[in-house]
């Protein structure tokens, strides 16, 4: 199983969407600058905004890419307030 995740940084006032097999390890990596050239390396205050379990890595990546293609902060924030909307997106890419 893979986890789709959305992180939020108060310092940058930005969201980051990703997927991983181990969310806790990945969050630690984002906050310690493990990914030197990634957009998350500019902050160390990333926190969990939203997570969702997906079937596997391929499924999680499809959902991740859909969310990223929206290029919308409003869309990301709507996912947290509407669990049915997120569930519907996850089911669409199964």
Secondary structure, 3 states (H helix, E strand, C coil): CEEEEEEEECCCCEEEEEEECCHHHHHHHHHCCCCCCCHHHHCCCEEEEEEEEECCHHHHHHHHHHHHHHCCHHHHHHHHHCHHHHHHHHHHCC
